[in-house]
Amino acid sequence: MEFRYREVRKEIGFTLEQAAKPMGRSKQWLSQVERGSIKLDYAESVELAKVYGGTPDIFLPRESNKIRQRKSSLMIATV
């Protein structure tokens, strides 16, 4: 599952440094998180979400093509 760390940061208008600094982390660390090289645990996700003014669910992927396809198939099957 790809989390939306970079997308959310850019939507807010933060640089890597602005987002990482309140957590006591480097911009290199956050870049690695955004690329998927480092996986955040729940506590880190909560902390980063607070920096962005939200909750960890802001990082969840938006509706995927697979889900849309499944919904379309179900709608066709029930009609």
ZALODO-54264 format. One record per atom (N, C-alpha, C): atom name; residue in one letter; residue number from 0; y, x, z. Coordinates in Angstrom, 2 decimals, always signed. Layout:
REM ZALODO-54264
<atom atom="CA" rest="A" nr="NUM" py="Y" px="X" pz="Z"/>
...
REM end
This chain:
REM ZALODO-54264
<atom atom="N" rest="M" nr="0" py="-1.17" px="+0.84" pz="+0.00"/>
<atom atom="CA" rest="M" nr="0" py="+0.00" px="+0.00" pz="+0.00"/>
<atom atom="C" rest="M" nr="0" py="+1.24" px="+0.89" pz="+0.00"/>
<atom atom="N" rest="E" nr="1" py="+2.15" px="+0.61" pz="-0.89"/>
<atom atom="CA" rest="E" nr="1" py="+3.41" px="+1.37" pz="-0.94"/>
<atom atom="C" rest="E" nr="1" py="+4.48" px="+0.64" pz="-0.16"/>
<atom atom="N" rest="F" nr="2" py="+5.04" px="+1.33" pz="+0.82"/>
<atom atom="CA" rest="F" nr="2" py="+6.11" px="+0.74" pz="+1.61"/>
<atom atom="C" rest="F" nr="2" py="+7.45" px="+1.01" pz="+0.94"/>
<atom atom="N" rest="R" nr="3" py="+8.44" px="+0.19" pz="+1.24"/>
<atom atom="CA" rest="R" nr="3" py="+9.72" px="+0.22" pz="+0.57"/>
<atom atom="C" rest="R" nr="3" py="+10.77" px="+1.06" pz="+1.32"/>
<atom atom="N" rest="Y" nr="4" py="+10.40" px="+2.21" pz="+1.86"/>
<atom atom="CA" rest="Y" nr="4" py="+11.34" px="+3.00" pz="+2.64"/>
<atom atom="C" rest="Y" nr="4" py="+12.55" px="+3.42" pz="+1.81"/>
<atom atom="N" rest="R" nr="5" py="+12.32" px="+3.99" pz="+0.64"/>
<atom atom="CA" rest="R" nr="5" py="+13.42" px="+4.46" pz="-0.20"/>
<atom atom="C" rest="R" nr="5" py="+14.27" px="+3.28" pz="-0.71"/>
<atom atom="N" rest="E" nr="6" py="+13.60" px="+2.25" pz="-1.16"/>
<atom atom="CA" rest="E" nr="6" py="+14.30" px="+1.09" pz="-1.71"/>
<atom atom="C" rest="E" nr="6" py="+15.24" px="+0.47" pz="-0.66"/>
<atom atom="N" rest="V" nr="7" py="+14.76" px="+0.32" pz="+0.56"/>
<atom atom="CA" rest="V" nr="7" py="+15.57" px="-0.26" pz="+1.62"/>
<atom atom="C" rest="V" nr="7" py="+16.75" px="+0.65" pz="+1.94"/>
<atom atom="N" rest="R" nr="8" py="+16.49" px="+1.95" pz="+2.04"/>
<atom atom="CA" rest="R" nr="8" py="+17.57" px="+2.89" pz="+2.35"/>
<atom atom="C" rest="R" nr="8" py="+18.67" px="+2.82" pz="+1.29"/>
<atom atom="N" rest="K" nr="9" py="+18.28" px="+2.77" pz="+0.04"/>
<atom atom="CA" rest="K" nr="9" py="+19.26" px="+2.72" pz="-1.04"/>
<atom atom="C" rest="K" nr="9" py="+19.99" px="+1.39" pz="-1.07"/>
<atom atom="N" rest="E" nr="10" py="+19.29" px="+0.30" pz="-0.76"/>
<atom atom="CA" rest="E" nr="10" py="+19.95" px="-1.02" pz="-0.71"/>
<atom atom="C" rest="E" nr="10" py="+21.06" px="-1.02" pz="+0.34"/>
<atom atom="N" rest="I" nr="11" py="+20.82" px="-0.33" pz="+1.45"/>
<atom atom="CA" rest="I" nr="11" py="+21.80" px="-0.26" pz="+2.53"/>
<atom atom="C" rest="I" nr="11" py="+22.92" px="+0.72" pz="+2.19"/>
<atom atom="N" rest="G" nr="12" py="+22.62" px="+1.68" pz="+1.34"/>
<atom atom="CA" rest="G" nr="12" py="+23.62" px="+2.66" pz="+0.94"/>
<atom atom="C" rest="G" nr="12" py="+23.64" px="+3.92" pz="+1.79"/>
<atom atom="N" rest="F" nr="13" py="+22.54" px="+4.18" pz="+2.49"/>
<atom atom="CA" rest="F" nr="13" py="+22.43" px="+5.38" pz="+3.32"/>
<atom atom="C" rest="F" nr="13" py="+21.92" px="+6.55" pz="+2.48"/>
<atom atom="N" rest="T" nr="14" py="+22.39" px="+7.75" pz="+2.83"/>
<atom atom="CA" rest="T" nr="14" py="+21.79" px="+8.96" pz="+2.29"/>
<atom atom="C" rest="T" nr="14" py="+20.57" px="+9.29" pz="+3.15"/>
<atom atom="N" rest="L" nr="15" py="+19.77" px="+10.21" pz="+2.69"/>
<atom atom="CA" rest="L" nr="15" py="+18.62" px="+10.66" pz="+3.49"/>
<atom atom="C" rest="L" nr="15" py="+19.10" px="+11.16" pz="+4.85"/>
<atom atom="N" rest="E" nr="16" py="+20.17" px="+11.93" pz="+4.85"/>
<atom atom="CA" rest="E" nr="16" py="+20.67" px="+12.51" pz="+6.09"/>
<atom atom="C" rest="E" nr="16" py="+21.19" px="+11.43" pz="+7.05"/>
<atom atom="N" rest="Q" nr="17" py="+21.92" px="+10.45" pz="+6.53"/>
<atom atom="CA" rest="Q" nr="17" py="+22.44" px="+9.37" pz="+7.38"/>
<atom atom="C" rest="Q" nr="17" py="+21.32" px="+8.57" pz="+8.03"/>
<atom atom="N" rest="A" nr="18" py="+20.22" px="+8.40" pz="+7.33"/>
<atom atom="CA" rest="A" nr="18" py="+19.10" px="+7.63" pz="+7.86"/>
<atom atom="C" rest="A" nr="18" py="+18.24" px="+8.45" pz="+8.82"/>
<atom atom="N" rest="A" nr="19" py="+18.06" px="+9.73" pz="+8.55"/>
<atom atom="CA" rest="A" nr="19" py="+17.17" px="+10.56" pz="+9.37"/>
<atom atom="C" rest="A" nr="19" py="+17.83" px="+11.04" pz="+10.66"/>
<atom atom="N" rest="K" nr="20" py="+19.12" px="+11.29" pz="+10.62"/>
<atom atom="CA" rest="K" nr="20" py="+19.82" px="+11.90" pz="+11.76"/>
<atom atom="C" rest="K" nr="20" py="+19.71" px="+11.08" pz="+13.05"/>
<atom atom="N" rest="P" nr="21" py="+19.91" px="+9.75" pz="+13.03"/>
<atom atom="CA" rest="P" nr="21" py="+19.79" px="+8.99" pz="+14.29"/>
<atom atom="C" rest="P" nr="21" py="+18.39" px="+9.06" pz="+14.92"/>
<atom atom="N" rest="M" nr="22" py="+17.41" px="+9.40" pz="+14.13"/>
<atom atom="CA" rest="M" nr="22" py="+16.04" px="+9.53" pz="+14.63"/>
<atom atom="C" rest="M" nr="22" py="+15.74" px="+10.95" pz="+15.10"/>
<atom atom="N" rest="G" nr="23" py="+16.71" px="+11.85" pz="+14.93"/>
<atom atom="CA" rest="G" nr="23" py="+16.48" px="+13.25" pz="+15.28"/>
<atom atom="C" rest="G" nr="23" py="+15.58" px="+13.95" pz="+14.29"/>
<atom atom="N" rest="R" nr="24" py="+15.55" px="+13.46" pz="+13.06"/>
<atom atom="CA" rest="R" nr="24" py="+14.70" px="+14.01" pz="+12.01"/>
<atom atom="C" rest="R" nr="24" py="+15.56" px="+14.61" pz="+10.91"/>
<atom atom="N" rest="S" nr="25" py="+14.93" px="+15.38" pz="+10.03"/>
<atom atom="CA" rest="S" nr="25" py="+15.63" px="+15.99" pz="+8.92"/>
<atom atom="C" rest="S" nr="25" py="+15.55" px="+15.10" pz="+7.68"/>
<atom atom="N" rest="K" nr="26" py="+16.44" px="+15.35" pz="+6.75"/>
<atom atom="CA" rest="K" nr="26" py="+16.39" px="+14.58" pz="+5.50"/>
<atom atom="C" rest="K" nr="26" py="+15.13" px="+14.93" pz="+4.71"/>
<atom atom="N" rest="Q" nr="27" py="+14.62" px="+16.16" pz="+4.88"/>
<atom atom="CA" rest="Q" nr="27" py="+13.37" px="+16.54" pz="+4.22"/>
<atom atom="C" rest="Q" nr="27" py="+12.20" px="+15.71" pz="+4.74"/>
<atom atom="N" rest="W" nr="28" py="+12.19" px="+15.48" pz="+6.05"/>
<atom atom="CA" rest="W" nr="28" py="+11.14" px="+14.66" pz="+6.65"/>
<atom atom="C" rest="W" nr="28" py="+11.17" px="+13.25" pz="+6.07"/>
<atom atom="N" rest="L" nr="29" py="+12.36" px="+12.65" pz="+6.02"/>
<atom atom="CA" rest="L" nr="29" py="+12.46" px="+11.29" pz="+5.50"/>
<atom atom="C" rest="L" nr="29" py="+12.11" px="+11.23" pz="+4.02"/>
<atom atom="N" rest="S" nr="30" py="+12.46" px="+12.26" pz="+3.28"/>
<atom atom="CA" rest="S" nr="30" py="+12.07" px="+12.32" pz="+1.87"/>
<atom atom="C" rest="S" nr="30" py="+10.56" px="+12.30" pz="+1.73"/>
<atom atom="N" rest="Q" nr="31" py="+9.87" px="+13.05" pz="+2.60"/>
<atom atom="CA" rest="Q" nr="31" py="+8.41" px="+13.06" pz="+2.56"/>
<atom atom="C" rest="Q" nr="31" py="+7.83" px="+11.70" pz="+2.94"/>
<atom atom="N" rest="V" nr="32" py="+8.47" px="+11.02" pz="+3.88"/>
<atom atom="CA" rest="V" nr="32" py="+8.04" px="+9.66" pz="+4.24"/>
<atom atom="C" rest="V" nr="32" py="+8.18" px="+8.75" pz="+3.03"/>
<atom atom="N" rest="E" nr="33" py="+9.32" px="+8.81" pz="+2.37"/>
<atom atom="CA" rest="E" nr="33" py="+9.58" px="+7.95" pz="+1.22"/>
<atom atom="C" rest="E" nr="33" py="+8.61" px="+8.22" pz="+0.06"/>
<atom atom="N" rest="R" nr="34" py="+8.19" px="+9.45" pz="-0.09"/>
<atom atom="CA" rest="R" nr="34" py="+7.24" px="+9.79" pz="-1.16"/>
<atom atom="C" rest="R" nr="34" py="+5.80" px="+9.51" pz="-0.77"/>
<atom atom="N" rest="G" nr="35" py="+5.56" px="+9.18" pz="+0.48"/>
<atom atom="CA" rest="G" nr="35" py="+4.21" px="+8.87" pz="+0.93"/>
<atom atom="C" rest="G" nr="35" py="+3.43" px="+10.06" pz="+1.43"/>
<atom atom="N" rest="S" nr="36" py="+4.08" px="+11.22" pz="+1.54"/>
<atom atom="CA" rest="S" nr="36" py="+3.41" px="+12.42" pz="+2.04"/>
<atom atom="C" rest="S" nr="36" py="+3.18" px="+12.34" pz="+3.54"/>
<atom atom="N" rest="I" nr="37" py="+4.07" px="+11.64" pz="+4.23"/>
<atom atom="CA" rest="I" nr="37" py="+3.95" px="+11.44" pz="+5.67"/>
<atom atom="C" rest="I" nr="37" py="+3.85" px="+9.94" pz="+5.91"/>
<atom atom="N" rest="K" nr="38" py="+2.88" px="+9.54" pz="+6.71"/>
<atom atom="CA" rest="K" nr="38" py="+2.70" px="+8.13" pz="+7.07"/>
<atom atom="C" rest="K" nr="38" py="+3.34" px="+7.89" pz="+8.44"/>
<atom atom="N" rest="L" nr="39" py="+4.15" px="+6.86" pz="+8.54"/>
<atom atom="CA" rest="L" nr="39" py="+4.77" px="+6.53" pz="+9.82"/>
<atom atom="C" rest="L" nr="39" py="+3.81" px="+5.70" pz="+10.66"/>
<atom atom="N" rest="D" nr="40" py="+3.82" px="+5.96" pz="+11.97"/>
<atom atom="CA" rest="D" nr="40" py="+3.10" px="+5.06" pz="+12.86"/>
<atom atom="C" rest="D" nr="40" py="+4.03" px="+3.89" pz="+13.17"/>
<atom atom="N" rest="Y" nr="41" py="+3.52" px="+2.91" pz="+13.88"/>
<atom atom="CA" rest="Y" nr="41" py="+4.30" px="+1.69" pz="+14.12"/>
<atom atom="C" rest="Y" nr="41" py="+5.61" px="+1.99" pz="+14.84"/>
<atom atom="N" rest="A" nr="42" py="+5.57" px="+2.83" pz="+15.86"/>
<atom atom="CA" rest="A" nr="42" py="+6.77" px="+3.14" pz="+16.64"/>
<atom atom="C" rest="A" nr="42" py="+7.85" px="+3.78" pz="+15.75"/>
<atom atom="N" rest="E" nr="43" py="+7.43" px="+4.67" pz="+14.86"/>
<atom atom="CA" rest="E" nr="43" py="+8.39" px="+5.30" pz="+13.94"/>
<atom atom="C" rest="E" nr="43" py="+8.96" px="+4.28" pz="+12.96"/>
<atom atom="N" rest="S" nr="44" py="+8.13" px="+3.35" pz="+12.51"/>
<atom atom="CA" rest="S" nr="44" py="+8.60" px="+2.29" pz="+11.61"/>
<atom atom="C" rest="S" nr="44" py="+9.63" px="+1.42" pz="+12.31"/>
<atom atom="N" rest="V" nr="45" py="+9.38" px="+1.11" pz="+13.57"/>
<atom atom="CA" rest="V" nr="45" py="+10.34" px="+0.31" pz="+14.34"/>
<atom atom="C" rest="V" nr="45" py="+11.65" px="+1.07" pz="+14.48"/>
<atom atom="N" rest="E" nr="46" py="+11.56" px="+2.35" pz="+14.80"/>
<atom atom="CA" rest="E" nr="46" py="+12.75" px="+3.17" pz="+14.99"/>
<atom atom="C" rest="E" nr="46" py="+13.56" px="+3.26" pz="+13.70"/>
<atom atom="N" rest="L" nr="47" py="+12.90" px="+3.49" pz="+12.57"/>
<atom atom="CA" rest="L" nr="47" py="+13.61" px="+3.58" pz="+11.29"/>
<atom atom="C" rest="L" nr="47" py="+14.22" px="+2.22" pz="+10.91"/>
<atom atom="N" rest="A" nr="48" py="+13.49" px="+1.16" pz="+11.16"/>
<atom atom="CA" rest="A" nr="48" py="+14.01" px="-0.17" pz="+10.87"/>
<atom atom="C" rest="A" nr="48" py="+15.26" px="-0.46" pz="+11.69"/>
<atom atom="N" rest="K" nr="49" py="+15.29" px="-0.01" pz="+12.94"/>
<atom atom="CA" rest="K" nr="49" py="+16.48" px="-0.19" pz="+13.78"/>
<atom atom="C" rest="K" nr="49" py="+17.68" px="+0.55" pz="+13.20"/>
<atom atom="N" rest="V" nr="50" py="+17.44" px="+1.74" pz="+12.67"/>
<atom atom="CA" rest="V" nr="50" py="+18.51" px="+2.50" pz="+12.02"/>
<atom atom="C" rest="V" nr="50" py="+19.09" px="+1.68" pz="+10.88"/>
<atom atom="N" rest="Y" nr="51" py="+18.23" px="+0.96" pz="+10.18"/>
<atom atom="CA" rest="Y" nr="51" py="+18.65" px="+0.14" pz="+9.04"/>
<atom atom="C" rest="Y" nr="51" py="+19.12" px="-1.25" pz="+9.46"/>
<atom atom="N" rest="G" nr="52" py="+19.04" px="-1.55" pz="+10.76"/>
<atom atom="CA" rest="G" nr="52" py="+19.50" px="-2.84" pz="+11.25"/>
<atom atom="C" rest="G" nr="52" py="+18.51" px="-3.97" pz="+11.05"/>
<atom atom="N" rest="G" nr="53" py="+17.23" px="-3.64" pz="+11.01"/>
<atom atom="CA" rest="G" nr="53" py="+16.21" px="-4.67" pz="+10.79"/>
<atom atom="C" rest="G" nr="53" py="+14.97" px="-4.46" pz="+11.61"/>
<atom atom="N" rest="T" nr="54" py="+13.89" px="-5.05" pz="+11.15"/>
<atom atom="CA" rest="T" nr="54" py="+12.58" px="-4.92" pz="+11.77"/>
<atom atom="C" rest="T" nr="54" py="+11.63" px="-4.30" pz="+10.74"/>
<atom atom="N" rest="P" nr="55" py="+10.49" px="-3.78" pz="+11.17"/>
<atom atom="CA" rest="P" nr="55" py="+9.61" px="-3.07" pz="+10.25"/>
<atom atom="C" rest="P" nr="55" py="+9.15" px="-3.87" pz="+9.03"/>
<atom atom="N" rest="D" nr="56" py="+9.21" px="-5.19" pz="+9.10"/>
<atom atom="CA" rest="D" nr="56" py="+8.77" px="-5.97" pz="+7.94"/>
<atom atom="C" rest="D" nr="56" py="+9.66" px="-5.77" pz="+6.72"/>
<atom atom="N" rest="I" nr="57" py="+10.86" px="-5.19" pz="+6.90"/>
<atom atom="CA" rest="I" nr="57" py="+11.71" px="-4.92" pz="+5.73"/>
<atom atom="C" rest="I" nr="57" py="+11.08" px="-3.89" pz="+4.80"/>
<atom atom="N" rest="F" nr="58" py="+10.12" px="-3.12" pz="+5.31"/>
<atom atom="CA" rest="F" nr="58" py="+9.48" px="-2.08" pz="+4.51"/>
<atom atom="C" rest="F" nr="58" py="+8.26" px="-2.58" pz="+3.74"/>
<atom atom="N" rest="L" nr="59" py="+7.81" px="-3.79" pz="+4.04"/>
<atom atom="CA" rest="L" nr="59" py="+6.62" px="-4.30" pz="+3.37"/>
<atom atom="C" rest="L" nr="59" py="+6.91" px="-4.54" pz="+1.90"/>
<atom atom="N" rest="P" nr="60" py="+5.91" px="-4.34" pz="+1.06"/>
<atom atom="CA" rest="P" nr="60" py="+6.11" px="-4.54" pz="-0.37"/>
<atom atom="C" rest="P" nr="60" py="+6.46" px="-6.00" pz="-0.67"/>
<atom atom="N" rest="R" nr="61" py="+7.25" px="-6.16" pz="-1.69"/>
<atom atom="CA" rest="R" nr="61" py="+7.53" px="-7.52" pz="-2.14"/>
<atom atom="C" rest="R" nr="61" py="+6.27" px="-8.04" pz="-2.81"/>
<atom atom="N" rest="E" nr="62" py="+6.27" px="-9.28" pz="-3.17"/>
<atom atom="CA" rest="E" nr="62" py="+5.10" px="-9.91" pz="-3.78"/>
<atom atom="C" rest="E" nr="62" py="+4.62" px="-9.07" pz="-4.96"/>
<atom atom="N" rest="S" nr="63" py="+3.35" px="-8.75" pz="-4.94"/>
<atom atom="CA" rest="S" nr="63" py="+2.79" px="-7.90" pz="-6.00"/>
<atom atom="C" rest="S" nr="63" py="+2.32" px="-8.74" pz="-7.17"/>
<atom atom="N" rest="N" nr="64" py="+2.09" px="-8.08" pz="-8.29"/>
<atom atom="CA" rest="N" nr="64" py="+1.58" px="-8.76" pz="-9.48"/>
<atom atom="C" rest="N" nr="64" py="+0.23" px="-9.40" pz="-9.21"/>
<atom atom="N" rest="K" nr="65" py="-0.62" px="-8.74" pz="-8.40"/>
<atom atom="CA" rest="K" nr="65" py="-1.94" px="-9.28" pz="-8.10"/>
<atom atom="C" rest="K" nr="65" py="-1.82" px="-10.62" pz="-7.38"/>
<atom atom="N" rest="I" nr="66" py="-0.88" px="-10.70" pz="-6.43"/>
<atom atom="CA" rest="I" nr="66" py="-0.69" px="-11.95" pz="-5.70"/>
<atom atom="C" rest="I" nr="66" py="-0.16" px="-13.02" pz="-6.64"/>
<atom atom="N" rest="R" nr="67" py="+0.81" px="-12.67" pz="-7.48"/>
<atom atom="CA" rest="R" nr="67" py="+1.35" px="-13.63" pz="-8.43"/>
<atom atom="C" rest="R" nr="67" py="+0.26" px="-14.14" pz="-9.37"/>
<atom atom="N" rest="Q" nr="68" py="-0.60" px="-13.22" pz="-9.85"/>
<atom atom="CA" rest="Q" nr="68" py="-1.67" px="-13.62" pz="-10.75"/>
<atom atom="C" rest="Q" nr="68" py="-2.64" px="-14.56" pz="-10.04"/>
<atom atom="N" rest="R" nr="69" py="-2.95" px="-14.25" pz="-8.78"/>
<atom atom="CA" rest="R" nr="69" py="-3.88" px="-15.08" pz="-8.02"/>
<atom atom="C" rest="R" nr="69" py="-3.26" px="-16.47" pz="-7.81"/>
<atom atom="N" rest="K" nr="70" py="-1.96" px="-16.53" pz="-7.48"/>
<atom atom="CA" rest="K" nr="70" py="-1.30" px="-17.82" pz="-7.30"/>
<atom atom="C" rest="K" nr="70" py="-1.33" px="-18.61" pz="-8.60"/>
<atom atom="N" rest="S" nr="71" py="-1.06" px="-17.94" pz="-9.72"/>
<atom atom="CA" rest="S" nr="71" py="-1.09" px="-18.62" pz="-11.01"/>
<atom atom="C" rest="S" nr="71" py="-2.47" px="-19.16" pz="-11.31"/>
<atom atom="N" rest="S" nr="72" py="-3.49" px="-18.39" pz="-11.03"/>
<atom atom="CA" rest="S" nr="72" py="-4.87" px="-18.83" pz="-11.27"/>
<atom atom="C" rest="S" nr="72" py="-5.21" px="-20.03" pz="-10.41"/>
<atom atom="N" rest="L" nr="73" py="-4.78" px="-20.02" pz="-9.15"/>
<atom atom="CA" rest="L" nr="73" py="-5.05" px="-21.14" pz="-8.26"/>
<atom atom="C" rest="L" nr="73" py="-4.32" px="-22.39" pz="-8.74"/>
<atom atom="N" rest="M" nr="74" py="-3.08" px="-22.23" pz="-9.21"/>
<atom atom="CA" rest="M" nr="74" py="-2.32" px="-23.38" pz="-9.68"/>
<atom atom="C" rest="M" nr="74" py="-2.99" px="-23.99" pz="-10.90"/>
<atom atom="N" rest="I" nr="75" py="-3.47" px="-23.15" pz="-11.80"/>
<atom atom="CA" rest="I" nr="75" py="-4.14" px="-23.64" pz="-13.01"/>
<atom atom="C" rest="I" nr="75" py="-5.44" px="-24.34" pz="-12.62"/>
<atom atom="N" rest="A" nr="76" py="-6.17" px="-23.75" pz="-11.67"/>
<atom atom="CA" rest="A" nr="76" py="-7.46" px="-24.31" pz="-11.27"/>
<atom atom="C" rest="A" nr="76" py="-7.32" px="-25.66" pz="-10.57"/>
<atom atom="N" rest="T" nr="77" py="-6.21" px="-25.87" pz="-9.87"/>
<atom atom="CA" rest="T" nr="77" py="-6.06" px="-27.11" pz="-9.13"/>
<atom atom="C" rest="T" nr="77" py="-5.39" px="-28.22" pz="-9.94"/>
<atom atom="N" rest="V" nr="78" py="-4.88" px="-27.90" pz="-11.12"/>
<atom atom="CA" rest="V" nr="78" py="-4.19" px="-28.91" pz="-11.93"/>
<atom atom="C" rest="V" nr="78" py="-5.16" px="-29.80" pz="-12.64"/>
REM end
